[in-house]
C-alpha cells in the first residue's frame, strides 16, 4: 500500500468513526467536495468504475439509452459519468450532501437530482420509477443503514436491477452491516427481490477487496 493509498484508507476511519451520525457524514462530504475526486483517486479508488462495469454487463447496449437509472449516494457524479460513457442517457442522482450535489451538477449527465438520504423512506423519490439502481461507496460507517435497502427496492421497478458496490471488509467492521447479508437473504425470502450474483473484486480501494451485490426486484 503506497503512502497515498494508506492515507485514503485511514481517512474513512478518521472522518467516519464508529457511531458517526448522518449529520456528521453529510457535513464532512460538503467540506470535502472540492477535492473529493482527486483525493479518492490518489488512493486508488475504483468503485465507480466497478459499479458502471457491473451495470453495463447486465444491460444490452441497445437498451441502455432508454432505461432510467438512479445513482444512489451519487457523490460528485463519478458513476454517472462512467454510465454515460457506456451509453446510458436517463440518469438521475440521489445525494444528501449539498456540496457534493453542486459539484455533481457540473457533470451535465444527470436529469433529476434528489437531495435525499436513504433509510427514512426517501419520500421525494417515486415508487417503481427506475429500471436500474446503482450504489457505489454509499455503504460505510454512518452512511446508508440496512433499512435503506427497503427504500431501494421500493424505488426500483419490478424486474429492475439493484447493484451495490462496497468495501468487503465493512461487512465485519461496521456494526450496521454485520448482519447485512442475512438481511438481504430475508428480503429474498419475503419475495422482495432475488439474488443475481454476489462477487468479490480486487482493488476497490488501496488494494482492498470490494464486493458487488446484484439483485433483481420482484
C-alpha angles and dihedrals in degrees: 000000000000121000090256092049092048091050092053093043091054092043092075091059092044098047098034108036123177110293094021110166125231089245092056092047093050092047091049093052093047090055092043096047099095093059101022100109095045092046096049095045092050085060093053098254110175103163094111092055093045090051095050092045091052093050092046092050089058098046123064112238094241091058100047097087093057103044121096113232128192117203106205119204083011095178111183093344104266094139091048092053091050092048091048091053088054094055104269111138108170102067125155129184135223114193130150099204116087091202093054091044092054091055092043090057090062091065091072093211100102127083108185120027122199117197090206144129123220119232102059097067099280086242097186093059116081123234122256090010105130136062091199132023118190128186123183122174094358096110111080139096112325094001130100110353122220090259088061086077088069088058090050092053093048092051095048122080120245104271091025126129129245117197119187121184120188143147108283095220092061088074088074102021101053114066093213091057102043089096096033097110091048088051090051089052092049090054089052091050089053091053096247095124142344130230116253098175142329117199140165117231128194128239100023092148131348092348093307122133122253128205126219120205115194119185136168119222116234 
